[in-house]
Amino acid sequence: MSFKKRCYIVAEVSRKAEISLQKGHPWIYDTEVINMDGTPADGDIVDVITGRGKFVGSGFYNSNSKIRIRLISRNANDKFDKAFWERRIRYAWEYRKTVMGKDLDCCRIIFGEADTFPGLTVDKFHDILVTQTLSLGIERRKDIIFPLLHKILTDDGFSVRGIFERNDVKVRELEGMEQGKGFYPLEGIPVPQETSVEIEENSIRYHVDFENGQKTGFFLDQKYNRLAAAKIAKGKKVLDCFTHTGSFALNAALGGAEHVCAVDISEEAVSMAKRNAELNGLADKMSFVCENVFDLLTNMTGNEGYDFIILDPPAFTKSRATVQSAVRGYKEINLRAMKLLPHGGYLATCSCSHFMTEELFEEMLHSAAADAHVTLRRIEYRQQAPDHPVLYNVPETEYLKFYLFQVV
């Protein structure tokens, strides 16, 4: 072995894993670990070497997961102490300050592998941080990471009243962790009593239920896509499908839409969208419908007068096995929207699934347009906001697709 062993257990990986790591991907799967020098505990940091003994990185080990090792460093001189994690957090925070400018009331601070924090999400909602931890390695180090998050932001002049953990996701069980949610105890900081907060995005205020809302409570990744849709909305009659908290609908209303109808199958979502409309003084320009979007679009005749339709559905697929089913779902709603829109009408359409690639989505759009006997004139193609950065060679970080079209 040409690699000089440090203080960690060493994992030797296959040639396939070596090639993947050389290309920049940080995951090593269970079948790619061919030898272990020692017996690590789950969540331990192990050094990774090739079959020729060359050091390629260090990462979190977990025997419960098909992703057996998640790299956190490629530097053989790194020491994984408090100073290491503080540097990493500061690097992520400085990046957000650079790319988001002053738009920091609500933003994503840590985006998992894109920030070299495997399985960790940290969202900032005004003065509350909401975290989701999906890797055991991070779980074992959160008593270092979370207080540092609080310290770094408060030292920078940003108030942080609390850190709320949204670990109520089944994928944690695949990593050998329990589900749960609640405030993380910060030394010397009283635990907040309320589990909602008000944020401001694009000059619009929202109530965010970070305890019970989807994911961490609010979808920050569409921030600037909502502005793009708002520019199109002036003077239009807008149908916002899958409205959730009403974010696209509210941006359209503030952008000067004649009227906006916000639709969602969830009564709770519709109630929250109404509340947000009232909070912003936009309720008189909006209406709200609690209905299945597929049924709604099927029953419409085209005489309703909508000349701008927004489709922002949840992910129809979370695995490769269900991609074709998802394609059919996306095509159905896009086809129906295209048929409902008049000549010259506008369509905003999205997919938030990594497995629904840009190529597949555009192929679906071409097929839907052909079946609807329309031509699409693309105005703009966008992705997630820059606080959700795409890390090249890690395709899992590239997931959001947003298109604006005119139907001609």
RODO-2510 file (C-alpha; in nm, 4 decimals, decimal comma):
residues 408
     n   res          X          Y          Z
     1     m     0,0000     0,0000     0,0000
     2     s     0,1670     0,3224    -0,1165
     3     f    -0,0792     0,5399     0,0766
     4     k     0,0399     0,6288     0,4262
     5     k    -0,2515     0,5505     0,6580
     6     r    -0,3645     0,8357     0,8802
     7     c    -0,5822     0,8105     1,1899
     8     y    -0,8856     0,6793     1,0015
     9     i    -0,9905     0,3399     0,8736
    10     v    -0,9055     0,2894     0,5068
    11     a    -1,1510     0,1731     0,2389
    12     e    -1,0225     0,0405    -0,0918
    13     v    -1,2623     0,0995    -0,3812
    14     s    -1,3154    -0,0501    -0,7233
    15     r    -1,1932     0,0890    -1,0534
    16     k    -1,5508     0,1941    -1,1324
    17     a    -1,5662     0,4018    -0,8146
    18     e    -1,2207     0,5457    -0,8846
    19     i    -1,3317     0,6706    -1,2260
    20     s    -1,6476     0,8248    -1,0785
    21     l    -1,4499     0,9967    -0,8031
    22     q    -1,1955     1,1295    -1,0522
    23     k    -1,4816     1,2857    -1,2474
    24     g    -1,5935     1,4674    -0,9334
    25     h    -1,8813     1,2606    -0,7949
    26     p    -1,8655     1,2204    -0,4143
    27     w    -2,0593     0,8928    -0,3668
    28     i    -1,9233     0,5398    -0,3331
    29     y    -2,1817     0,2615    -0,3457
    30     d    -2,1851    -0,0562    -0,1375
    31     t    -2,0767    -0,2770    -0,4299
    32     e    -1,7781    -0,0495    -0,4987
    33     v    -1,6015    -0,1028    -0,1642
    34     i    -1,3753    -0,4024    -0,2203
    35     n    -1,1677    -0,4025     0,0986
    36     m    -1,1740    -0,2414     0,4449
    37     d    -0,8637    -0,2012     0,6621
    38     g    -1,0443    -0,2021     0,9956
    39     t    -1,4067    -0,1981     1,1073
    40     p    -1,5599     0,1501     1,1111
    41     a    -1,8689     0,2430     1,3080
    42     d    -2,1535     0,3858     1,1057
    43     g    -2,1035     0,7600     1,0708
    44     d    -1,7244     0,7375     1,1076
    45     i    -1,4920     0,9137     0,8652
    46     v    -1,2814     0,6764     0,6557
    47     d    -1,0006     0,7404     0,4103
    48     v    -1,0548     0,6115     0,0576
    49     i    -0,7852     0,4661    -0,1650
    50     t    -0,7727     0,3063    -0,5083
    51     g    -0,6572    -0,0479    -0,5795
    52     r    -0,3104     0,0978    -0,6412
    53     g    -0,3057     0,2585    -0,2970
    54     k    -0,3634     0,6166    -0,4155
    55     f    -0,5528     0,8437    -0,1740
    56     v    -0,8687     0,9898    -0,3315
    57     g    -1,0557     1,1371    -0,0366
    58     s    -1,2204     1,0970     0,3034
    59     g    -1,5861     1,0487     0,3736
    60     f    -1,8707     0,9346     0,5957
    61     y    -1,9141     0,5571     0,6173
    62     n    -2,2549     0,3951     0,6718
    63     s    -2,3203     0,0218     0,6387
    64     n    -2,6978     0,0860     0,6372
    65     s    -2,6887     0,2831     0,3141
    66     k    -2,6400     0,1783    -0,0470
    67     i    -2,4294     0,4936    -0,0661
    68     r    -2,1640     0,3368     0,1533
    69     i    -1,9262     0,6349     0,1644
    70     r    -2,0001     1,0044     0,1024
    71     l    -1,6855     1,2104     0,0454
    72     i    -1,6415     1,5291     0,2465
    73     s    -1,2797     1,6052     0,1493
    74     r    -1,0213     1,5276    -0,1175
    75     n    -0,7369     1,6881     0,0779
    76     a    -0,5119     1,4407     0,2610
    77     n    -0,4077     1,7163     0,5035
    78     d    -0,7560     1,8005     0,6313
    79     k    -0,8293     1,7483     0,9995
    80     f    -1,1986     1,7063     1,0669
    81     d    -1,2172     1,9223     1,3763
    82     k    -1,4339     2,2200     1,4675
    83     a    -1,2171     2,4533     1,2603
    84     f    -1,2766     2,2400     0,9507
    85     w    -1,6549     2,2638     0,9822
    86     e    -1,6409     2,6345     1,0603
    87     r    -1,4433     2,6977     0,7393
    88     r    -1,6962     2,4989     0,5400
    89     i    -1,9948     2,6885     0,6843
    90     r    -1,8297     3,0256     0,6306
    91     y    -1,7492     2,9309     0,2720
    92     a    -2,1158     2,8393     0,2080
    93     w    -2,2435     3,1557     0,3759
    94     e    -2,0023     3,3854     0,1917
    95     y    -2,1145     3,2275    -0,1361
    96     r    -2,4804     3,3099    -0,0556
    97     k    -2,3911     3,6666     0,0338
    98     t    -2,2147     3,7011    -0,3006
    99     v    -2,4773     3,5469    -0,5298
   100     m    -2,7893     3,6642    -0,3428
   101     g    -2,6657     4,0114    -0,2529
   102     k    -2,8993     4,1705     0,0004
   103     d    -3,1708     3,9158    -0,0760
   104     l    -3,0974     3,7121     0,2367
   105     d    -3,4169     3,7325     0,4421
   106     c    -3,4960     3,3855     0,3108
   107     c    -3,2451     3,1683     0,1285
   108     r    -3,0805     2,8282     0,1304
   109     i    -2,7542     2,8373     0,3238
   110     i    -2,6426     2,4772     0,2750
   111     f    -2,7443     2,2583    -0,0198
   112     g    -2,6085     1,9151     0,0619
   113     e    -2,3437     1,7807    -0,1727
   114     a    -2,3240     2,1117    -0,3610
   115     d    -2,1707     2,2606    -0,0454
   116     t    -1,9845     1,9401     0,0530
   117     f    -2,2227     1,8743     0,3415
   118     p    -2,3614     1,5348     0,2354
   119     g    -2,7304     1,5009     0,3121
   120     l    -2,7678     1,8371     0,4916
   121     t    -3,0128     2,1109     0,3980
   122     v    -3,0245     2,4427     0,5841
   123     d    -3,2847     2,7046     0,4918
   124     k    -3,3037     3,0524     0,6418
   125     f    -3,6532     3,1886     0,7009
   126     h    -3,6003     3,5379     0,8420
   127     d    -3,4645     3,4620     1,1910
   128     i    -3,5283     3,0857     1,1946
   129     l    -3,2989     2,8227     1,0430
   130     v    -3,4682     2,5005     0,9303
   131     t    -3,2508     2,1952     0,8798
   132     q    -3,2989     1,8502     0,7310
   133     t    -3,0325     1,5879     0,7989
   134     l    -3,0311     1,2818     0,5734
   135     s    -2,6859     1,1377     0,6409
   136     l    -2,5662     0,9731     0,9603
   137     g    -2,2248     1,1373     0,9331
   138     i    -2,3810     1,4831     0,9593
   139     e    -2,6226     1,3654     1,2308
   140     r    -2,3274     1,2632     1,4477
   141     r    -2,1650     1,6053     1,3993
   142     k    -2,4647     1,8360     1,4274
   143     d    -2,3618     1,9339     1,7814
   144     i    -2,0603     2,0968     1,6175
   145     i    -2,2269     2,2228     1,2980
   146     f    -2,5514     2,3721     1,4316
   147     p    -2,3998     2,5975     1,7016
   148     l    -2,1458     2,7140     1,4420
   149     l    -2,4281     2,8060     1,2035
   150     h    -2,5837     3,0154     1,4796
   151     k    -2,2519     3,1792     1,5690
   152     i    -2,1475     3,2642     1,2129
   153     l    -2,4780     3,4270     1,1210
   154     t    -2,5185     3,6194     1,4453
   155     d    -2,1574     3,7402     1,4294
   156     d    -2,2441     3,8697     1,0816
   157     g    -2,5355     4,0725     1,2183
   158     f    -2,8219     3,8328     1,1363
   159     s    -3,0643     3,7410     1,4121
   160     v    -3,1201     3,3660     1,4610
   161     r    -3,3905     3,2877     1,7186
   162     g    -3,3734     2,9134     1,6713
   163     i    -3,2856     2,6107     1,4613
   164     f    -3,5721     2,3770     1,3768
   165     e    -3,5039     2,0225     1,2586
   166     r    -3,7359     1,8791     0,9902
   167     n    -3,6244     1,5187     1,0082
   168     d    -3,9715     1,3731     0,9496
   169     v    -3,8709     1,1958     0,6278
   170     k    -3,8634     0,8224     0,5648
   171     v    -3,5269     0,8276     0,3887
   172     r    -3,3612     0,8778     0,7282
   173     e    -3,4588     0,5227     0,8172
   174     l    -3,2510     0,3971     0,5233
   175     e    -2,9517     0,5599     0,6918
   176     g    -3,0310     0,3947     1,0262
   177     m    -3,1792     0,7098     1,1825
   178     e    -3,5155     0,7804     1,3423
   179     q    -3,7638     1,0343     1,2115
   180     g    -3,8611     1,3395     1,4138
   181     k    -3,8904     1,7151     1,4226
   182     g    -3,8426     1,9909     1,6746
   183     f    -3,6167     2,2726     1,7846
   184     y    -3,2485     2,1975     1,8312
   185     p    -3,1383     2,3189     2,1770
   186     l    -2,8933     2,6085     2,1505
   187     e    -2,7032     2,6902     2,4664
   188     g    -2,8221     3,0144     2,6228
   189     i    -3,0986     3,0631     2,3633
   190     p    -3,4627     3,0165     2,4735
   191     v    -3,6603     2,7727     2,2608
   192     p    -3,9148     2,9615     2,0452
   193     q    -4,2767     2,8810     2,1235
   194     e    -4,4194     2,9358     1,7767
   195     t    -4,3511     2,7182     1,4706
   196     s    -4,4290     2,9699     1,1985
   197     v    -4,2502     3,2802     1,0801
   198     e    -4,3085     3,5634     0,8355
   199     i    -4,0635     3,6086     0,5483
   200     e    -4,0332     3,8503     0,2580
   201     e    -3,9432     3,7375    -0,0933
   202     n    -3,9690     3,9519    -0,4082
   203     s    -4,1439     4,2221    -0,1966
   204     i    -4,4144     3,9706    -0,0996
   205     r    -4,4696     3,8561     0,2572
   206     y    -4,5496     3,4951     0,3453
   207     h    -4,6445     3,3001     0,6531
   208     v    -4,4157     2,9952     0,6641
   209     d    -4,5248     2,6951     0,8702
   210     f    -4,1832     2,5374     0,9121
   211     e    -4,3143     2,2596     1,1353
   212     n    -4,5860     2,1198     0,9079
   213     g    -4,5299     2,2739     0,5641
   214     q    -4,3869     2,0689     0,2790
   215     k    -4,0120     1,9970     0,2960
   216     t    -3,8711     2,2760     0,5173
   217     g    -4,1883     2,4861     0,4918
   218     f    -4,1409     2,6925     0,1747
   219     f    -3,9876     2,6352    -0,1688
   220     l    -3,7055     2,8863    -0,2073
   221     d    -3,5672     2,7489    -0,5344
   222     q    -3,8259     2,9234    -0,7570
   223     k    -3,7542     3,2703    -0,6159
   224     y    -3,6369     3,4362    -0,9380
   225     n    -3,8546     3,2209    -1,1641
   226     r    -4,1540     3,3769    -0,9891
   227     l    -4,0236     3,7189    -1,0904
   228     a    -3,9899     3,6010    -1,4505
   229     a    -4,3530     3,4851    -1,4470
   230     a    -4,4632     3,8132    -1,2874
   231     k    -4,3194     4,0096    -1,5811
   232     i    -4,5488     3,8178    -1,8174
   233     a    -4,8588     3,8502    -1,5988
   234     k    -4,9458     4,2182    -1,6423
   235     g    -5,3010     4,2555    -1,7703
   236     k    -5,3476     3,8765    -1,7961
   237     k    -5,6070     3,6429    -1,6512
   238     v    -5,3867     3,3860    -1,4778
   239     l    -5,4501     3,0264    -1,3706
   240     d    -5,1900     2,9100    -1,1174
   241     c    -5,2003     2,5314    -1,0809
   242     f    -5,0483     2,3506    -0,7805
   243     t    -5,0297     2,6860    -0,6012
   244     h    -4,9106     2,5506    -0,2620
   245     t    -4,8574     2,8688    -0,0550
   246     g    -4,9647     3,0877    -0,3470
   247     s    -4,6179     3,2081    -0,4408
   248     f    -4,6503     3,2162    -0,8220
   249     a    -5,0067     3,3470    -0,7922
   250     l    -4,9034     3,6285    -0,5601
   251     n    -4,6125     3,7290    -0,7827
   252     a    -4,8481     3,7372    -1,0811
   253     a    -5,1005     3,9487    -0,8891
   254     l    -4,8327     4,1912    -0,7734
   255     g    -4,7013     4,1987    -1,1305
   256     g    -5,0283     4,3506    -1,2499
   257     a    -5,2426     4,0531    -1,3508
   258     e    -5,6073     4,1354    -1,4125
   259     h    -5,7087     3,8351    -1,2034
   260     v    -5,5380     3,5246    -1,0650
   261     c    -5,7055     3,1936    -0,9800
   262     a    -5,4912     2,9789    -0,7488
   263     v    -5,5623     2,6031    -0,7448
   264     d    -5,4435     2,3253    -0,5175
   265     i    -5,5798     1,9869    -0,4079
   266     s    -5,4841     2,0589    -0,0461
   267     e    -5,7327     2,2568     0,1634
   268     e    -5,4475     2,3525     0,3952
   269     a    -5,2451     2,4898     0,1031
   270     v    -5,5425     2,6885    -0,0284
   271     s    -5,6030     2,8338     0,3188
   272     m    -5,2388     2,9364     0,3447
   273     a    -5,2463     3,0923    -0,0045
   274     k    -5,5572     3,2929     0,0942
   275     r    -5,3891     3,4055     0,4144
   276     n    -5,0823     3,5187     0,2205
   277     a    -5,3009     3,7071    -0,0289
   278     e    -5,4702     3,8914     0,2574
   279     l    -5,1346     3,9636     0,4208
   280     n    -5,0232     4,1401     0,1015
   281     g    -5,3493     4,3184     0,0232
   282     l    -5,3955     4,1182    -0,2986
   283     a    -5,7049     3,9133    -0,2103
   284     d    -5,9383     4,1293    -0,4199
   285     k    -5,7422     4,0352    -0,7353
   286     m    -5,7463     3,6642    -0,6620
   287     s    -5,9729     3,3619    -0,6277
   288     f    -5,8940     3,0218    -0,4806
   289     v    -6,0066     2,6723    -0,5758
   290     c    -5,9477     2,3474    -0,3860
   291     e    -5,9535     2,0811    -0,6571
   292     n    -5,7413     1,8180    -0,8273
   293     v    -5,5602     2,0028    -1,1074
   294     f    -5,5920     1,7070    -1,3464
   295     d    -5,9715     1,7097    -1,3010
   296     l    -5,9920     2,0882    -1,3220
   297     l    -5,8026     2,1086    -1,6510
   298     t    -6,0059     1,8182    -1,7929
   299     n    -6,3375     1,9881    -1,7138
   300     m    -6,2418     2,3304    -1,8488
   301     t    -6,3665     2,4265    -2,1941
   302     g    -6,1354     2,7129    -2,2847
   303     n    -6,4139     2,9671    -2,2426
   304     e    -6,2876     3,0637    -1,8962
   305     g    -6,0672     3,3286    -2,0544
   306     y    -5,7296     3,2385    -1,9080
   307     d    -5,4428     3,3681    -2,1189
   308     f    -5,1599     3,2667    -1,8834
   309     i    -5,1377     2,9242    -1,7168
   310     i    -4,8706     2,8314    -1,4620
   311     l    -4,7902     2,4649    -1,3943
   312     d    -4,5663     2,4054    -1,0918
   313     p    -4,6477     2,0470    -0,9870
   314     p    -4,4754     1,8422    -0,7190
   315     a    -4,2158     1,5918    -0,8374
   316     f    -4,4036     1,3220    -1,0302
   317     t    -4,1047     1,0880    -0,9960
   318     k    -3,8402     1,0324    -0,7301
   319     s    -3,6737     0,7340    -0,8960
   320     r    -3,5727     0,6117    -1,2409
   321     a    -3,8271     0,3302    -1,2141
   322     t    -4,1235     0,5699    -1,2358
   323     v    -3,9911     0,8145    -1,4969
   324     q    -4,2204     0,6994    -1,7798
   325     s    -4,5251     0,7305    -1,5562
   326     a    -4,4101     1,0816    -1,4687
   327     v    -4,3687     1,1694    -1,8378
   328     r    -4,7319     1,0750    -1,8924
   329     g    -4,8415     1,2917    -1,5992
   330     y    -4,6427     1,5932    -1,7162
   331     k    -4,7694     1,5506    -2,0685
   332     e    -5,1315     1,5333    -1,9587
   333     i    -5,1292     1,8621    -1,7690
   334     n    -4,9199     2,0437    -2,0307
   335     l    -5,1324     1,9153    -2,3186
   336     r    -5,4516     2,0277    -2,1482
   337     a    -5,3032     2,3684    -2,0656
   338     m    -5,1911     2,4181    -2,4262
   339     k    -5,5395     2,3315    -2,5532
   340     l    -5,7016     2,5766    -2,3111
   341     l    -5,4806     2,8718    -2,3968
   342     p    -5,5762     3,1053    -2,6830
   343     h    -5,3439     3,1857    -2,9715
   344     g    -5,0855     3,4189    -2,8198
   345     g    -5,1415     3,2910    -2,4647
   346     y    -4,8599     3,2158    -2,2232
   347     l    -4,7487     2,9027    -2,0404
   348     a    -4,5067     2,8628    -1,7491
   349     t    -4,4222     2,4991    -1,6836
   350     c    -4,1826     2,3306    -1,4418
   351     s    -4,0404     2,0046    -1,3159
   352     c    -3,8575     1,9686    -0,9849
   353     s    -3,7446     1,6085    -1,0354
   354     h    -3,3784     1,5291    -1,1006
   355     f    -3,4855     1,2085    -1,2779
   356     m    -3,7021     1,4051    -1,5226
   357     t    -3,4072     1,5383    -1,7200
   358     e    -3,4084     1,8482    -1,9367
   359     e    -3,3990     1,6264    -2,2477
   360     l    -3,6952     1,4156    -2,1329
   361     f    -3,8954     1,7224    -2,0328
   362     e    -3,8397     1,8983    -2,3637
   363     e    -3,9251     1,5803    -2,5534
   364     m    -4,2504     1,5681    -2,3570
   365     l    -4,3238     1,9335    -2,4398
   366     h    -4,2682     1,8755    -2,8118
   367     s    -4,5056     1,5776    -2,8009
   368     a    -4,7719     1,7694    -2,6081
   369     a    -4,7516     2,0664    -2,8448
   370     a    -4,7859     1,8379    -3,1467
   371     d    -5,0924     1,6693    -2,9985
   372     a    -5,2426     2,0068    -2,9068
   373     h    -5,1732     2,1339    -3,2627
   374     v    -4,9858     2,4386    -3,1330
   375     t    -4,6362     2,5789    -3,1663
   376     l    -4,4410     2,6886    -2,8616
   377     r    -4,2292     3,0011    -2,8740
   378     r    -3,9776     2,9791    -2,5925
   379     i    -3,9324     3,3026    -2,4012
   380     e    -3,6992     3,1814    -2,1315
   381     y    -3,5463     2,8703    -1,9757
   382     r    -3,4352     2,8883    -1,6149
   383     q    -3,3202     2,6623    -1,3311
   384     q    -3,3099     2,6852    -0,9526
   385     a    -3,1988     3,0040    -0,7786
   386     p    -2,8211     3,0353    -0,7232
   387     d    -2,8504     2,9623    -0,3511
   388     h    -2,9264     2,6066    -0,4747
   389     p    -2,6080     2,5748    -0,6829
   390     v    -2,5556     2,3089    -0,9472
   391     l    -2,2295     2,1261    -0,8883
   392     y    -2,0921     1,9994    -1,2176
   393     n    -2,0311     1,6231    -1,2201
   394     v    -2,2933     1,5802    -0,9467
   395     p    -2,6118     1,5586    -1,1553
   396     e    -2,8277     1,5115    -0,8451
   397     t    -2,7787     1,8830    -0,7678
   398     e    -2,9379     1,9822    -1,1012
   399     y    -3,3095     1,9234    -1,0716
   400     l    -3,5322     2,2272    -1,1377
   401     k    -3,6443     2,3118    -1,4911
   402     f    -3,8582     2,6208    -1,5582
   403     y    -3,9853     2,7263    -1,9010
   404     l    -4,1817     3,0268    -2,0211
   405     f    -4,3569     2,9897    -2,3560
   406     q    -4,5975     3,1722    -2,5785
   407     v    -4,8477     2,9496    -2,7568
   408     v    -4,8520     3,0466    -3,1248
***
